[in-house]
Amino acid sequence: MIRSITRQKPEEEIQRLLEGAARIFIIGCGTCATLTRTGGEPEVKAMSEKLQEAGKLVTGHVVLPVACDHLTGEALKEYGGWIEQAELLLVMTCAFGVQTVARQLKKIVIPALDTLFVGKETSAGVFDEICTQCGTCIIGETGGICPVTSCHKGLINGPCGGTNNGKCEIDTDKECAWTQIYNRLKALNRLDVMRRFQNPRNHQVEPSPGKWNLASLGSAKGLKS
């Protein structure tokens, strides 16, 4: 399952963001942040205790089933009284969850976590980035292996000159992404694909902030709804 991978901000940064606020309500997430142990029930309780030790009044806390869900507003209604007493909300979710909460409530929202990447749990407690959502997907020509996320250098034409016995020169415990691509294509009898030169990546494929309008897409193609 795909998750937003997060890590807790340094304590000093959280203290700075909360400076001047005496009453705080804490919100966690029961999916991604729970899986990465950054915003589940244990982490929310630990944060509550830490803030109280620092002299803050925690008016309450909740771990939402899914913080970025469209039902977030409904889930928070049950805690309306406690939330109303708080000066601000400390949200222990991914950035999407923080923004979802901010849209639902007229309160200052403070993120307690940094969102790192979209990833997948590849073994117990280990999460690997699987997609940067770059907008220029080439995995159809690399055996289904993404070189942008799998290669430390993000090379879309490889391997580099530093690969050694199939290992990455930057992380010698890691398999070289392009060796993996080679082996995959060889097994599929498609090594000819590796001869194709990939044009340099366009880092501005989709202007920021990104927007994707399905209605406009259908209209542009002359499709009928």
C-alpha positions as CSV (number, residue, x, y, z in Angstrom):
1,M,0.0,0.0,0.0
2,I,1.2,3.5,-0.9
3,R,1.8,5.9,2.0
4,S,2.9,9.5,2.6
5,I,6.2,9.1,4.5
6,T,6.8,11.6,7.3
7,R,9.2,12.4,10.1
8,Q,8.7,14.5,13.2
9,K,10.1,18.0,13.1
10,P,12.9,18.8,15.5
11,E,11.7,19.7,19.0
12,E,13.2,23.2,18.7
13,E,11.2,23.9,15.5
14,I,7.9,22.7,17.1
15,Q,8.6,24.9,20.1
16,R,9.2,27.9,17.9
17,L,6.0,27.3,15.9
18,L,4.0,27.0,19.1
19,E,5.6,30.1,20.7
20,G,3.0,32.4,22.3
21,A,0.2,29.8,22.3
22,A,-0.9,28.4,25.7
23,R,-3.8,26.1,24.7
24,I,-3.3,23.5,22.0
25,F,-5.4,20.7,20.5
26,I,-3.5,17.8,18.8
27,I,-4.6,15.8,15.8
28,G,-3.0,12.6,14.5
29,C,-3.8,10.2,11.7
30,G,-4.7,6.5,11.8
31,T,-3.2,5.6,8.4
32,C,0.1,6.9,7.1
33,A,1.4,8.7,10.2
34,T,0.4,5.7,12.3
35,L,2.3,3.3,10.0
36,T,5.5,5.4,10.1
37,R,5.0,6.0,13.9
38,T,5.0,9.7,13.6
39,G,1.4,10.6,14.3
40,G,-0.4,7.6,15.7
41,E,-1.9,7.2,19.2
42,P,1.4,6.6,21.0
43,E,3.1,9.6,19.3
44,V,0.1,11.9,19.9
45,K,0.0,10.9,23.6
46,A,3.8,11.4,23.9
47,M,3.4,14.9,22.3
48,S,0.6,15.8,24.6
49,E,2.8,14.9,27.7
50,K,5.7,16.7,26.3
51,L,3.7,19.9,25.7
52,Q,2.2,19.8,29.2
53,E,5.6,19.4,30.7
54,A,6.6,22.5,28.8
55,G,3.7,24.4,30.4
56,K,1.2,24.2,27.6
57,L,-2.5,23.3,28.2
58,V,-3.6,20.5,25.9
59,T,-7.3,20.9,25.5
60,G,-7.7,17.5,23.9
61,H,-6.4,15.2,21.1
62,V,-7.7,12.8,18.5
63,V,-6.3,10.4,16.0
64,L,-8.5,10.6,12.9
65,P,-9.1,7.4,10.9
66,V,-7.8,9.2,7.8
67,A,-6.7,12.9,8.2
68,C,-6.8,13.7,4.5
69,D,-10.3,12.2,3.9
70,H,-13.2,14.3,2.8
71,L,-15.0,13.2,6.1
72,T,-12.3,14.9,8.2
73,G,-14.7,17.7,9.0
74,E,-17.4,15.4,10.2
75,A,-14.9,13.4,12.4
76,L,-13.8,16.6,14.1
77,K,-17.2,17.8,15.0
78,E,-17.3,15.5,17.9
79,Y,-14.3,17.4,19.4
80,G,-15.7,20.8,18.6
81,G,-15.8,22.0,22.2
82,W,-12.2,21.1,22.9
83,I,-11.0,22.5,19.6
84,E,-12.8,25.8,20.3
85,Q,-10.9,26.2,23.5
86,A,-7.6,25.8,21.7
87,E,-5.6,28.7,20.3
88,L,-4.1,26.5,17.6
89,L,-4.0,23.0,16.3
90,L,-0.9,20.9,16.2
91,V,-1.4,18.4,13.4
92,M,0.7,15.2,13.3
93,T,-0.1,14.1,9.8
94,C,1.3,14.5,6.3
95,A,1.1,17.9,4.6
96,F,-2.2,16.8,2.8
97,G,-3.8,16.0,6.1
98,V,-2.6,19.4,7.6
99,Q,-4.2,21.2,4.6
100,T,-7.4,19.2,4.9
101,V,-7.8,20.1,8.6
102,A,-7.0,23.8,7.8
103,R,-9.8,23.9,5.3
104,Q,-12.3,22.5,7.8
105,L,-11.6,24.7,10.8
106,K,-11.1,28.4,11.4
107,K,-8.0,27.8,13.5
108,I,-4.2,28.3,13.2
109,V,-2.8,25.0,12.0
110,I,0.8,24.0,12.9
111,P,2.4,20.9,11.2
112,A,4.4,18.7,13.6
113,L,5.8,16.6,10.8
114,D,7.8,17.0,7.6
115,T,6.4,15.1,4.6
116,L,9.3,13.3,2.8
117,F,7.9,11.3,-0.1
118,V,5.4,8.9,-1.4
119,G,6.6,5.5,-0.5
120,K,5.9,1.8,0.1
121,E,6.8,-0.5,3.0
122,T,9.3,-2.9,1.4
123,S,10.0,-4.7,4.7
124,A,9.0,-4.4,8.3
125,G,9.6,-0.7,9.2
126,V,11.4,0.1,6.0
127,F,9.9,2.5,3.5
128,D,11.2,3.1,0.0
129,E,10.3,6.0,-2.2
130,I,8.6,4.7,-5.3
131,C,7.5,7.8,-7.2
132,T,8.4,11.5,-7.2
133,Q,5.3,12.2,-9.4
134,C,7.7,13.9,-11.9
135,G,5.2,13.8,-14.8
136,T,7.7,12.2,-17.2
137,C,7.3,8.5,-16.5
138,I,9.6,6.2,-18.5
139,I,9.2,2.9,-16.6
140,G,7.7,1.4,-19.8
141,E,11.2,1.5,-21.2
142,T,13.0,0.5,-18.0
143,G,11.3,-2.8,-17.2
144,G,8.9,-1.2,-14.7
145,I,11.7,0.0,-12.5
146,C,11.9,3.8,-11.9
147,P,15.5,5.1,-12.3
148,V,14.5,8.5,-10.9
149,T,13.7,7.1,-7.5
150,S,15.8,3.9,-7.6
151,C,19.0,5.5,-8.7
152,H,20.8,7.8,-6.1
153,K,21.7,10.1,-9.0
154,G,18.4,9.9,-10.7
155,L,20.0,8.9,-13.9
156,I,17.6,8.3,-16.8
157,N,20.4,7.0,-19.0
158,G,22.7,4.5,-17.1
159,P,24.5,3.0,-15.5
160,C,27.1,5.5,-14.4
161,G,30.8,4.7,-14.2
162,G,30.7,4.1,-10.5
163,T,28.7,0.9,-10.4
164,N,30.8,-1.9,-9.0
165,N,29.7,-5.6,-9.2
166,G,26.1,-4.5,-9.4
167,K,26.3,-2.2,-6.4
168,C,25.7,1.6,-6.1
169,E,28.9,3.7,-5.5
170,I,27.0,6.0,-3.2
171,D,25.4,3.3,-1.1
172,T,27.4,0.1,-1.4
173,D,24.7,-1.9,0.3
174,K,22.2,-0.9,-2.4
175,E,21.7,-2.7,-5.7
176,C,22.5,-0.5,-8.7
177,A,19.2,0.6,-10.2
178,W,20.5,0.3,-13.7
179,T,21.9,-3.2,-13.1
180,Q,18.4,-4.1,-11.9
181,I,16.9,-2.6,-15.0
182,Y,19.4,-4.5,-17.2
183,N,18.6,-7.8,-15.5
184,R,14.8,-7.2,-15.8
185,L,15.0,-6.3,-19.5
186,K,17.3,-9.3,-20.1
187,A,14.8,-11.6,-18.5
188,L,12.1,-10.1,-20.7
189,N,14.3,-10.4,-23.8
190,R,14.0,-6.6,-24.3
191,L,17.6,-5.4,-23.9
192,D,17.2,-3.5,-27.1
193,V,15.2,-0.9,-25.2
194,M,18.3,0.1,-23.2
195,R,19.9,1.4,-26.5
196,R,17.3,4.2,-26.6
197,F,18.6,7.5,-25.4
198,Q,16.2,9.2,-23.0
199,N,16.0,13.0,-23.4
200,P,16.9,15.2,-20.4
201,R,14.2,15.4,-17.9
202,N,11.9,18.3,-18.1
203,H,11.6,19.5,-14.5
204,Q,8.7,21.9,-15.4
205,V,6.4,19.5,-17.1
206,E,3.5,20.6,-15.0
207,P,3.6,24.3,-13.8
208,S,3.3,24.9,-10.1
209,P,0.9,24.9,-8.4
210,G,-0.3,21.9,-10.4
211,K,-3.8,21.5,-11.5
212,W,-5.5,18.7,-13.5
213,N,-9.0,19.4,-14.9
214,L,-10.7,16.3,-16.3
215,A,-13.5,18.5,-17.8
216,S,-11.0,20.6,-19.7
217,L,-9.1,17.4,-20.8
218,G,-12.3,15.9,-22.2
219,S,-13.2,19.1,-24.0
220,A,-9.8,19.5,-25.5
221,K,-10.1,16.0,-27.0
222,G,-13.6,16.6,-28.2
223,L,-15.0,14.0,-25.8
224,K,-18.6,14.0,-24.7
225,S,-19.5,13.5,-21.0
